[in-house]
Amino acid sequence: MLKITLVRSTIGAIPKHKATAISMGLRKLNKSIILPDNPATRGQIQQIRHLIKVEEV
């Protein structure tokens, strides 16, 4: 499992990156979610890696 925290705002982000963050459940700054470690999640993380912090749970 991975704990993902939104640490940078999506205000100036590319619309596709903003949509990815919202689809992951990251709507507010410093909000954390726990998602399974699978290829789909890893792809989303790779796309918005400049906006988030990832930790192993």
N, C-alpha and C positions, 0 to 999 in steps of 0.2 A: 504494500500500500504506500501511496505517496501523499504527503501533506503539501498542498500548493497554496501559497499566499500571494495575493496581489499587492505588490509593493510600489508600483508606479501607476500613475493615473492613465486612463485610456482616452482622455480628452483629445490629445493630439495624435493619437494612434491611427494607423490605416484602418478604414472601416472593416476590412476582413479580420484584422487582429482584434478589434473591438468586439466583433460578433463571436469570435472564438472564446474570448474571455467570458462573455455573457453566457454562452452555451455551456461553459464549464461550471457556471454558477458563481462566478466572481464579478459581483456588481459594485461592491464598495471597496475602497482602499483598506488594506490590512485585513480583509476577510480571508479566512482559510477554509479549505475544503479537503476532504480525503477521498482520493480516487484510486482505483486499482492500477497496478503497474502492468499495462499491456501496450501493444504497439499503437493503438488508437490514441490513448492518453499521451504516450511519448511523442507522437506526431503533433498533438495540440501544444504540448509543452515546448517543443522545438520551435513552433511558429511564434509563440509569444514569450520566449525565454528572456527578453529584455524587460518585461513587465512584471515577472513573477520570481518567487523564490521557492525552490523545491527541496523538501526534506524527506528522507526515508522514515517510515513509521514502523 
